[in-house]
Amino acid sequence: MPWNDLSKIALLGTDRTVIPAPLKQKLEALGIDPEMDTAELILKGVAILQARKRAGMILEKWEEAIPAMDSNIQENHCSPATTRDLEFILGGAHAAAFNEFIDQMNAYQKTLSPVFIPTILERAVGDMDLRKWVLPLIGERGRWLIEQNPEWAILFSKLSVDQWLEGSTEVRLNIFEKTRTDQPQAALKLLEASWPEIDAKVKLAFLQKMQAELNPSDEPFLEDCLYETRKEIRQLASNLLSQLPKSALVERMWERVQLYINFKKDKQKLSVTLPDNIDETMLRDGIDPRHQWKSGGLKASRLGQMMAIIPPTHWEKATQESPESVIKIFSKSDWAVLFLQAFSHASILHKNEAWKEAILASWIKNFESKKWQDLPTNKLLASLSAGSFDKLCLLALKANPDFSNEHAPLLILIRSSKHLWSATLSKTLIRSFQKWMAQQSNSHWGAWHFRAVLKMASYRCAISTDAELRKKWPTDAAVWSAWQRDIEIFLSTLQFRKEMTQHLTG
């Protein structure tokens, strides 16, 4: 580009370099006399280019043939009304409805209006979750467009394993990621063959790619990674092996834990000792001797790390008790805080919905107890299913029907919500909110945290309850004037979501 060339010449000095003929031709095209004094020519060129930069650069003219697209492509594009809905969402007016919009587009097998395809593809470049479903959304026209942009092509195009040997690191990572979906063994063989020559940072990148499609056949390779010289690689390999519930690493942890935790005869009480030392095999398996949890010292943290790897179902089999009963037994121990944290991490690691639900239900019931206040609730809630979330919200609503405490489980649950709510939860929650409003005697706008709850509810309540939720608002309540605008926004958001669905199905 002329700007870069002129910058180099200016830095070197006009007395030490000559302006090449091609650069003079480019400057002449800008209306500059190429025969003027060299210093003056550079200054004038820089001034014009800077002015053009502020106004916007004119792209170079495309000289090659324009790639052709199949004119016979037939797609089920969304309606103009749906396109307008998307404009509102992307414009920020209803940004929180974006995921629901996408889910509905996929459910009704619609494709985006062509004008929005580049916008969605740009979003997908930096959003891994978006990439998973963007291809059905953009249709054949979008797939054609992907091929015209190298940045998009690397992420979305079909890459052949034949490109592995000559491919860059980025190309190899994409081949590995895509091949693991359909041919996990073939992908692993490619990686194993190249592993000795791969840089440590790139090894970490490949191991991270294994997370999504992890399966038992990966275990031998990951076991070998436990002997890598770099600590970061060993730790990541250990973390991946921990997620395989029947891996040898998990069984080694189970054997170790049984040395430190024993049940009394009735299996309702525990005898706990802490590990004094960490041997080489523990270090190899990922136990960090310096890592300290919130509860207890280093010895306790080592035991907690071991427990966090063990599938919670192991404890059910050992005690012949339900998750709720096992949690109750361990919560009576002097090390209850440590055990509850470990169970939480283990249930997340092994994606055990029953245990996540049991831990959170116990947390709701025992929220005032100090031992229950250090749980990783955000992590537990992040991976919770919609059904479990609904049940826990209804339980929390019974425990705190006036939801006046902003730190109570109900408010934490609602603020973390990622799912659409059932009709039952939607109606129960809003009716409770209306009842709270009706009971307030002061006219000032209090309970500021309810505003965030109402906004979240506007994007989570079941749209089938729209008509019901418009009823029974206490317009004669002392606080009505302070809340009227927020409620109007709540109802208008529900209306937008309802119409969005109608536009897609119409």
C-alpha positions in Angstrom: 0.0 0.0 0.0 1.3 3.6 -0.8 1.0 4.6 2.9 3.4 1.8 4.0 5.8 2.5 1.2 5.8 6.3 1.9 6.3 5.6 5.7 9.4 3.5 5.0 11.0 6.1 2.7 10.3 8.9 5.3 11.9 6.9 8.0 15.0 6.1 5.9 15.3 9.6 4.6 14.8 10.9 1.1 18.5 11.4 0.6 19.1 7.6 1.2 16.5 6.1 -1.0 14.6 6.5 -4.2 10.9 6.4 -4.9 10.3 3.4 -7.2 8.4 3.8 -10.4 5.3 1.7 -9.3 4.9 4.0 -6.3 5.2 7.1 -8.4 2.4 5.7 -10.7 0.1 5.2 -7.6 0.8 8.7 -6.4 0.1 10.1 -9.9 -3.3 8.3 -9.8 -4.0 10.4 -6.7 -3.4 13.6 -8.6 0.2 14.2 -7.5 2.9 15.3 -9.9 5.5 12.5 -9.8 8.3 14.9 -10.9 8.1 17.3 -8.0 10.7 17.4 -5.2 10.9 14.0 -3.4 10.3 15.4 0.1 7.4 17.5 -1.1 6.0 14.5 -3.0 6.1 12.4 0.1 4.4 15.1 2.3 1.7 15.6 -0.3 1.1 11.9 -0.7 0.9 11.4 3.1 -1.5 14.3 3.4 -3.9 13.0 0.7 -3.8 9.4 2.0 -4.5 10.6 5.6 -7.5 12.6 4.3 -8.7 9.6 2.4 -8.2 7.4 5.4 -10.4 9.6 7.5 -13.1 9.6 4.8 -12.8 5.9 4.1 -10.4 4.0 1.8 -11.5 3.1 -1.7 -11.0 -0.6 -2.2 -8.8 -1.8 -5.0 -10.7 -2.9 -8.1 -11.3 -6.6 -8.4 -9.7 -7.7 -11.6 -10.4 -11.4 -11.6 -13.6 -13.2 -12.5 -16.4 -12.8 -10.0 -17.2 -16.3 -8.5 -20.5 -17.6 -9.7 -23.2 -19.0 -7.4 -25.8 -21.6 -8.5 -28.8 -19.6 -9.6 -31.2 -22.5 -9.0 -30.7 -22.6 -5.3 -34.1 -22.6 -3.5 -34.2 -21.8 0.2 -36.9 -21.2 2.8 -35.9 -17.6 3.7 -37.6 -16.0 6.7 -40.2 -13.4 6.0 -39.7 -9.6 5.9 -41.3 -9.4 9.3 -38.8 -11.9 10.7 -36.0 -9.9 9.1 -37.3 -6.8 10.9 -37.4 -8.7 14.2 -33.7 -9.6 13.7 -32.9 -6.0 12.9 -34.4 -5.0 16.3 -32.4 -7.8 18.0 -29.1 -7.0 16.4 -29.7 -3.3 16.9 -29.8 -3.9 20.7 -33.5 -3.2 21.3 -34.1 -6.9 22.2 -30.6 -8.3 22.2 -31.5 -10.8 24.9 -34.0 -12.5 22.5 -31.2 -13.5 20.1 -30.7 -17.1 21.3 -34.5 -17.7 21.3 -34.7 -16.3 17.8 -32.0 -18.6 16.5 -33.5 -21.7 18.2 -36.8 -20.9 16.5 -35.2 -20.4 13.1 -33.7 -23.8 13.4 -36.9 -25.4 14.7 -38.9 -24.1 11.8 -36.0 -24.8 9.3 -35.8 -21.2 8.1 -32.8 -19.5 6.6 -31.7 -16.0 7.1 -32.4 -13.2 4.6 -29.2 -12.9 2.5 -28.6 -9.3 3.8 -27.9 -10.7 7.3 -25.6 -13.6 6.4 -22.4 -11.6 6.6 -23.4 -10.2 10.0 -24.0 -13.6 11.4 -20.8 -15.1 10.0 -18.8 -12.2 11.5 -20.4 -12.9 14.9 -19.6 -16.6 14.5 -15.8 -15.9 14.0 -15.5 -15.0 17.7 -18.3 -17.2 19.1 -17.7 -20.9 19.2 -21.3 -21.7 20.3 -22.7 -19.8 17.4 -20.5 -21.8 14.9 -22.2 -25.0 15.9 -25.5 -24.1 14.4 -24.7 -21.3 12.0 -24.5 -23.5 8.8 -28.1 -24.6 8.8 -29.1 -20.9 9.4 -27.3 -19.5 6.4 -28.2 -22.2 3.9 -26.5 -22.9 0.5 -26.2 -19.2 -0.2 -24.2 -18.7 3.0 -22.0 -21.7 2.3 -21.1 -20.2 -1.1 -20.4 -16.8 0.6 -18.1 -18.6 3.1 -15.8 -19.7 0.3 -15.2 -16.1 -0.7 -13.7 -15.0 2.6 -10.5 -16.8 3.7 -11.2 -16.1 7.4 -14.6 -17.7 7.2 -13.4 -20.5 5.0 -10.9 -21.7 7.5 -13.6 -22.0 10.2 -16.5 -23.4 8.2 -15.3 -25.0 5.0 -14.8 -28.8 4.7 -11.2 -29.5 5.2 -9.7 -32.8 4.0 -7.3 -34.9 6.1 -5.1 -34.8 3.0 -4.3 -31.2 3.9 -2.8 -32.1 7.2 0.8 -32.6 6.2 1.1 -29.3 4.4 -1.4 -27.4 6.5 -0.6 -24.5 8.9 -1.2 -24.9 12.7 -4.6 -23.2 12.3 -5.6 -25.5 9.4 -4.5 -28.6 11.4 -6.5 -27.5 14.4 -9.6 -27.1 12.2 -9.1 -30.5 10.5 -8.6 -32.1 13.9 -11.7 -30.5 15.3 -14.0 -31.3 12.4 -12.6 -34.9 11.9 -13.2 -35.8 15.5 -16.9 -35.3 15.1 -17.2 -38.0 12.5 -14.0 -40.0 12.7 -12.5 -39.7 16.1 -10.0 -42.5 15.6 -8.7 -41.0 12.4 -8.3 -37.6 14.0 -6.4 -39.1 16.9 -4.0 -41.0 14.6 -3.2 -37.8 12.8 -2.4 -36.1 16.1 -0.3 -39.0 17.5 1.8 -39.1 14.3 2.6 -35.4 14.5 2.8 -35.1 18.4 6.6 -35.4 18.8 7.2 -32.4 16.5 4.5 -30.1 17.9 5.3 -27.1 20.0 4.1 -27.2 23.6 1.7 -24.3 23.2 0.2 -26.0 20.1 -0.1 -29.3 22.0 -2.2 -27.5 24.6 -4.5 -26.1 21.8 -5.0 -29.7 20.4 -5.8 -31.1 23.9 -8.4 -28.3 24.3 -10.0 -29.3 21.1 -10.4 -32.8 22.5 -12.8 -31.5 25.2 -15.9 -31.4 23.0 -15.8 -34.9 21.6 -14.0 -36.7 24.4 -14.4 -40.5 24.4 -12.9 -43.6 26.1 -10.7 -44.4 23.1 -8.7 -41.2 23.9 -7.5 -42.6 27.2 -4.2 -44.3 26.1 -3.1 -41.2 24.4 -4.0 -39.0 27.3 -2.3 -41.4 29.8 0.9 -40.9 27.8 0.5 -37.1 28.1 0.7 -37.5 31.8 4.5 -38.0 31.3 5.0 -34.8 29.3 7.7 -32.4 30.6 5.4 -29.4 30.6 3.2 -29.1 33.6 0.4 -27.4 31.7 0.1 -30.3 29.3 0.1 -32.8 32.2 -2.6 -30.9 34.0 -4.9 -30.6 31.0 -4.4 -34.3 30.1 -5.3 -35.1 33.7 -8.4 -32.9 33.5 -9.6 -34.7 30.3 -9.0 -38.2 31.8 -11.0 -37.0 34.9 -14.0 -36.5 32.7 -14.0 -40.2 31.6 -15.9 -41.9 34.4 -14.3 -45.3 33.8 -10.8 -44.2 33.2 -7.8 -45.7 35.1 -7.1 -42.2 36.5 -10.6 -42.0 38.1 -10.2 -45.5 39.5 -6.8 -44.6 41.0 -8.4 -41.6 42.7 -11.2 -43.8 44.1 -8.7 -46.2 45.6 -6.8 -43.3 47.2 -9.9 -41.7 48.6 -11.0 -44.9 50.3 -7.7 -44.7 52.3 -8.8 -41.4 53.8 -12.6 -41.7 54.1 -14.3 -44.6 55.9 -18.0 -45.2 56.8 -19.1 -46.3 60.2 -21.0 -49.6 60.5 -24.4 -47.9 59.9 -22.9 -45.9 57.0 -24.4 -42.7 58.4 -21.2 -41.3 59.8 -17.7 -40.8 58.5 -14.2 -41.3 59.7 -11.8 -38.9 57.9 -8.0 -38.6 57.8 -6.0 -36.2 55.6 -3.2 -37.1 53.2 0.2 -36.2 54.8 2.2 -36.5 51.6 1.9 -36.4 47.9 3.8 -39.0 45.9 5.0 -39.0 42.3 1.9 -40.9 41.1 -0.4 -38.3 42.6 1.5 -35.5 41.0 1.3 -37.3 37.7 -2.4 -37.7 38.1 -2.9 -33.9 38.5 -3.0 -33.4 42.3 -1.5 -29.9 42.9 0.3 -29.9 46.3 0.2 -26.1 46.6 -3.5 -25.6 45.6 -5.6 -24.5 48.5 -9.4 -24.6 48.6 -11.6 -22.3 50.7 -12.0 -24.8 53.5 -9.1 -26.3 55.3 -5.4 -26.3 54.7 -3.2 -27.9 52.1 -3.9 -31.5 53.3 -7.6 -31.0 53.1 -7.3 -29.4 49.7 -5.5 -32.5 48.4 -8.3 -34.7 49.6 -10.8 -32.3 48.0 -9.0 -32.5 44.7 -9.2 -36.3 44.7 -12.9 -36.3 45.5 -13.7 -33.7 42.8 -12.6 -36.2 40.2 -14.6 -39.2 41.4 -18.1 -39.6 39.7 -20.7 -39.0 42.4 -22.4 -42.3 41.5 -19.4 -44.1 43.2 -20.7 -42.8 46.5 -24.2 -44.0 45.8 -22.9 -47.5 45.2 -20.6 -47.4 48.3 -23.5 -46.4 50.6 -26.5 -47.8 48.7 -28.1 -44.4 49.3 -29.7 -41.7 47.1 -27.7 -38.5 46.2 -29.8 -36.6 48.7 -28.9 -39.0 51.5 -25.2 -39.2 50.6 -25.1 -35.3 50.7 -26.8 -35.3 54.1 -24.3 -37.8 55.5 -21.3 -35.8 54.3 -22.8 -32.5 55.4 -22.7 -33.6 59.0 -19.0 -34.0 58.9 -16.5 -31.5 60.4 -15.2 -31.3 56.8 -18.7 -30.6 55.3 -17.7 -27.4 53.4 -14.8 -29.2 51.7 -17.0 -32.2 50.8 -19.9 -30.1 49.4 -17.5 -28.2 47.2 -15.9 -31.4 46.0 -19.3 -33.0 45.2 -20.3 -29.8 43.3 -17.2 -29.9 41.1 -17.6 -33.7 40.5 -21.2 -33.4 39.5 -20.3 -30.6 37.0 -17.2 -32.6 35.7 -19.3 -35.7 35.1 -22.4 -33.9 34.0 -24.5 -35.7 36.6 -27.9 -33.8 36.5 -29.4 -35.7 39.5 -26.5 -34.7 41.7 -26.5 -31.1 40.6 -30.2 -30.9 41.3 -29.8 -32.6 44.7 -26.9 -30.3 45.8 -28.8 -27.2 44.8 -32.0 -28.4 46.4 -30.1 -28.9 49.7 -28.5 -25.5 49.2 -32.0 -23.9 48.9 -33.3 -25.7 52.0 -30.1 -24.9 54.1 -29.2 -21.5 52.7 -28.9 -19.8 56.1 -26.3 -22.4 57.3 -22.8 -21.1 56.8 -21.5 -24.4 55.5 -23.7 -24.1 52.4 -22.6 -20.6 51.4 -19.4 -21.4 49.6 -20.8 -23.6 46.9 -19.8 -22.9 43.2 -23.5 -22.2 42.5 -22.8 -20.2 39.3 -21.0 -23.2 37.8 -23.7 -25.6 38.9 -26.5 -23.5 37.5 -24.6 -22.8 34.2 -24.9 -26.5 33.2 -28.4 -27.2 34.6 -31.2 -28.5 32.4 -34.4 -26.4 31.9 -36.5 -29.0 33.8 -34.2 -29.0 36.8 -34.0 -25.3 36.8 -37.8 -25.0 36.9 -38.1 -27.4 39.8 -35.5 -25.6 41.8 -37.0 -22.2 41.2 -40.4 -23.4 42.4 -38.7 -24.9 45.5 -36.9 -21.6 46.1 -40.1 -19.7 45.7 -41.8 -21.8 48.4 -38.8 -21.1 50.7 -38.9 -17.4 50.0 -42.4 -16.5 48.7 -42.0 -12.7 49.0 -38.5 -12.9 47.5 -37.4 -9.9 49.5 -33.9 -11.0 50.2 -31.7 -10.2 47.1 -29.1 -12.7 48.2 -31.6 -15.6 48.6 -31.4 -18.6 46.3 -34.5 -17.6 44.3 -32.9 -14.3 43.1 -29.6 -16.1 42.3 -31.4 -18.7 40.3 -33.4 -16.2 38.3 -30.4 -14.0 37.5 -28.5 -17.0 36.2 -31.4 -18.3 34.0 -30.4 -19.5 30.6 -33.5 -21.4 29.6 -37.1 -20.5 28.7 -39.3 -21.1 31.7 -42.3 -23.4 31.9 -45.8 -21.9 32.0 -46.1 -23.0 35.6 -43.0 -21.2 36.7 -43.8 -18.2 34.6 -47.3 -17.7 36.2 -46.2 -18.6 39.7 -43.3 -16.2 39.7 -45.3 -13.2 38.3 -48.3 -13.8 40.6 -45.9 -13.8 43.5 -44.4 -10.5 42.3 -47.9 -9.0 41.9 -48.8 -10.1 45.4 -45.6 -8.4 46.7 -46.5 -5.2 45.0 -50.0 -5.2 46.4 -48.7 -5.6 49.9 -46.3 -2.6 49.8 -47.4 0.4 51.9 -44.8 2.9 50.8 -45.1 4.7 47.5 -41.3 5.0 46.9 -39.5 2.7 44.4 -37.8 0.1 46.6 -36.4 -3.4 46.1 -34.2 -2.3 43.2 -33.0 -5.9 42.5 -36.6 -6.8 41.4 -36.1 -4.6 38.3 -33.4 -7.0 37.0 -35.7 -10.0 37.9 -38.5 -8.4 35.9 -36.3 -7.8 32.9 -35.0 -11.4 33.0 -38.6 -12.6 33.2 -39.6 -10.7 30.1 -37.2 -12.8 28.1 -37.7 -16.1 29.9 -41.5 -16.4 30.7 -43.4 -18.8 28.4 -45.0 -16.7 25.6 -48.0 -19.0 25.9 -48.8 -17.2 29.2 -48.8 -13.8 27.6 -52.5 -13.2 28.0 -52.5 -14.5 31.6 -49.6 -12.3 32.6 -51.4 -9.2 31.5 -54.0 -9.7 34.2 -54.1 -9.0 38.0 -51.6 -6.1 38.1 -52.3 -4.1 41.3 -52.8 -0.7 39.6 -54.1 0.8 42.8 -51.1 -0.3 44.9 -49.1 2.4 46.6 -46.0 1.5 44.5 -47.8 1.2 41.1 -46.5 4.6 39.8 -43.0 3.7 40.6 -43.3 0.3 38.8 -45.6 1.2 35.9 -42.9 1.8 33.3 -41.0 -1.3 34.2 -44.2 -3.4 33.9 -45.0 -1.8 30.5 -41.6 -2.7 29.2 -42.0 -6.3 30.6 -45.3 -6.7 28.7 -44.1 -5.1 25.5 -41.1 -7.5 25.5 -43.5 -10.4 25.9 -45.5 -9.1 23.0 -42.3 -8.7 20.8 -41.4 -12.4 21.5 -44.9 -13.6 20.8 -45.0 -11.7 17.5 -41.5 -13.0 16.7 -42.8 -16.6 16.9 -45.9 -15.8 14.9 -43.8 -14.2 12.1 -41.7 -17.4 11.9 -44.7 -19.7 11.8 -46.9 -17.6 9.6 
